[in-house]
Amino acid sequence: MSISQPIPVVDTSSALSLPNGALLLNPGEDSPFVLAPHLDPSALPPSATGARALLCLQPGLEGLHLESPVGPTATLRGAPAAAAPHVFEAWRTLCSGPRDTLALLRAHRLLLKHNLSRTFFRTLQTHLPTLSSSWTQLSPTDDPHVPHALSITLLCRLMFLYFLQARGWLPSPTHLAQTLLQPNAFTRLHRDLFRPLDTPDHPGPLPYLNGGLFAPAPVERAHPHASIPDAALTHLLTSCFEPFTFASAESPTHIAIDPHMLGAVFEGLMHPADRERSGTFYTPPSVVQRVVHDALSPHAHLPAHSLRVLDPAAGSGAFLLGALDHIRARRESELGESPAQAVLEVLRSQLFAVDTSATAITICQLRLWLALLSVLPEPLPLPNLSAHIRQGDALRQDLPQPPPHLAAAYRAAAADYCAAHGPHKPAAEQRLSTAERAMAHGALLQQASDADQRAGELRPNLDLFVPAQLSPNLVSEQDRLRSRASALRDRADRCLRGEDLPRFDRNLHFAHVLADGGFTAILGNPPWVSLSHLGPTQASQIRRDFPWTAGAGTPFGSADLSTAFLQLATDLVAPAGTIGFLLPSKFLSGQHARVARQEIANHHRLLALRDLHGEGSLFSAQVVPCALTLQRTPQPSPHSPHTRVYLPTTSFRVPTRLIATSAGDPWTLLPQPALELLQLLREFPRLSQHLTVRFGVKTGLNRAFIPAPEAPESLPLARGANIRAFHVKPGGRVLFPHDPRTGEPLPELSRPAQLHLAQFQQGLRARVDLSPRGVTHQLFRVYPESLGHRVLVRDIGRRLEAAYVPPLCEGGPVALNTTYLVAVPDALVGRRLEAWLNSPLPRFVAACLSDRALSGFRRFLAGTLEGLPLPPEVLAGDPLPPELQELAQCSTLLDALELMEGA
């Protein structure tokens, strides 16, 4: 039984021509659609009324008007930076070639595929909780994650079976619907499909697949009696799988679920809280291709078979698939291998991955197997990927590197295991386990021997003194080293017995690659999780193990795990190897990343930087991404290196010294003349050398203080949104229970203020910033300079905007913590600073130093303001120097650049 519904395919054979080259497709049907290049949507003829989908290209390719079942009506003008991912991809398709109806057909197919994939994955996500709650014969005391893990395992196997069926490798008597819609379906599924697919030489027409996808998973072995009722399995089949068409490979003519669309599965099946905590987000294929190209193209001189690629936070394997396509094409060209042979060899020895999520590793392996399945001419046993695609934390490491001869033995055992199948697989798996235990044993014994040697080196010093009186520290150190050596030998023995082996340790499981010098390229989209969101123990360990995160916890932001992964990559990559990472754009300018930028500038070559601001909406994370490619360079280059900069509309090369300075200054992606202007401006004294920047006042409980009641303590309020250049429009009033001159909390409040705050006492006492000695009605960050003459700057905006405000005692507003303020001595200096900060040159520098946000906005943090140029003459009565007068009089940045070029 199949209830599959065909997906409509664009057919132009019966198209009705409309004016200006437009086409009305499916005329005479209830749901036609219009594809119209260079046509005003308002000028559509009556025959297009009720069209199911309308794609209309505006004159000059300046925008795209969409009316389609894939989403709401949207009119985009210019680059659709804030567009939904599928709309953005359609727009890119239309911009990448001739402006004709065929381009519109391709864009429409892309939108249909998105609609199909979105519907499929949302269907899975919707039914996952129901499926998880349907498992029977589980103990009420079992981990609540067990049903979810069982469900993910089942869904991945079913997806693979449907792709297998599309490939024609499931004979019709074993049609999935026939198996799953009969009584005892779950038992039949395991007996008639899963077990034969994982059993060599089984009777019947099913192929033997090997690989481990259909072997009992650890969660199944722990709960062998877990089952799904027939009704739940039938509901899953009829709701999530049978309504869709599957294809074993991406097709240029059919709209179907294909393996390339599985990247969104991982995000769709993860719990939102888990996804946020792990920083795991889907990466669009177009971005993956660019990062892979940037990182692997420098190795064109190396033989294709010698490349080793690692993704240390692999997610669903998008970057591994990109690397697979790249290396496969090179192997076919250089070695003359068939596509199937090339893919098989790459999977066996050239791709490596780690991820903390078992779901991620399962789907990553699934996608790699499907990549092989799509090019195999006939069913063959799949390679075992678990030796190279591993669950674990790449940042954790507690074992030393093993001796080289043990790493070489592990390499041979891993190669045998990846290729083993049938009766040879158990023995190969045992050899791999033995080699792994031997490596851990040898590494720990070597470490114990080193400790013994250091203890022995202390003996001559101890013989010269009376230990108990003159050398207690030496005695203590010697005892500590001997105890450590004994503990290491005990653990070595346990590892040899297989009792104390870590699930993953990079020195252990990548020993054979590290023994050869390291990975050729390390790619990925590491988690963008702030260290401030981790537990204190984990955050401290990250800071200790990865000094590049040293900026964590500064007033200017917190480093995140992506910086730690970047430093890890520099440790694991081979000499002259490359690293291609997606990072939050704040890495380019944030104070927290200064140490990392400094280390890269001093010890690595910055090959490429990509500004992905126009594609920020392609990511589920609400952070603007950038792409970084660097190369490990043990020796300084004798030539002046250049960096390739890619912007949304252009690319250019600039001297690396203008971007990456040895001081770790922010990296700015601008052409060389603009960077030279920035360099000139940054030679002037900086604002922090003359003035103090403060964060606005923090209430800790806005609802208790805003809006303020009618009381003497009520003062005007300024948020960031209220600030414009030269002007502040107060946004209501705030209860300010402090002396407006000194900032000290008032000892006694007015009656109206007391009555108002009485209803919030519990929340006021619970505020994190309230010290044991503080009073419950106080605010925080109330500095004396926050109360006097100030220039306010909004924290987020499209450009730097500043406005002078008088002191609180003269009617000036209280600046909340969506603003930054610069304290000035008087109104005259405030007005001069206000004029300077709103002029083109400081705005230019601020744009270069600030963090990017979505939709063209920037974050102007305290570190940004402190780094702005501020010649002393701006604050004094003396005229500006002649060269600065000329620049300051420029009305736009373009004028300033022309002035610089003329000079």
Buried (B, 14 or more C-beta within 10 A) or exposed (E): EEEEEEBBEBEEEEBBEBEEBBBBBBEEEEEBBBBBBBBEBEEBEEEBEEBBBBBBBBEEBEBBBBBBEBBEEBEBEEBBBBBBBBBBBBBBBBBEEEBBBEBBBBBBBBBBBBBBBBBBBEBBBEBBEEBBEBBEEBEEEEEEBBBBBBBBBBBBBBBBBBBBBBBEBBEEEBBBBBBBBBEEBBEBBBEBBBBBBBBBEEEEEBBBBBBBBBBBBEBBEBBEEBBBEBEBBBBBBBBBBBBBBBBBBEEEEBBBBBBBBBBBBBBBBBBEEBBBBBBBBBBBBEBBBBBBBBBBEBBEEEEBBEBBBBBBBBBBBBBBBBBBBBBBEBBBEEEEBEBBBBBBBBBBBBBBBBBBBBBBBBBBBBBBBBBBBBBBEEBBBBBBBBBBBBBBBBBBBEBBBBBEEBBBBBBEBBBBBBBBBEEEBEEBBEBBBBBBBBBBBBBBBBBBEBBBEBBEEBEEEBEEEEBEEEBEEBBEBBEEBBEBBEEBBEBBBBBBEEEBBBEBBBBBBBBBBBBBEBBBBBBBBBBBBBBEBBEEEBBEBBBEBBEBBBBBBBEBBBBBBBBBBBBBBBEBBBEBBBBBBBBBBBBBBBBBBBBBBBBBBEEBBBBBBBBBBBBBBBBBBEBBBBBBBBBBBEEEEEEEBBBBBBBEEEEBEBBBBBBBBEEBBBBBBBBBBBBBBBBBBBEBEBBBEBBBBBBBBBBBBEEBBBEBBEBEBBBBBBBBBBBBBBEBEBBBBBBBBBBBEEBEBBEEBBEBBEEBBEEBEEEBEEBEEBEEEBEBBBBBBBBEBBBBBBBBBBBBBEBBBBBBBBBBEEEBBBBBBBBBBBBBEEBEBBBBBBBBBBBBBBBBBBBBBBBBBBEBBBBBBBBBBBBBBBBEBBBEEEEBEEEBEBBBEBEEBEBBBEBBEEE
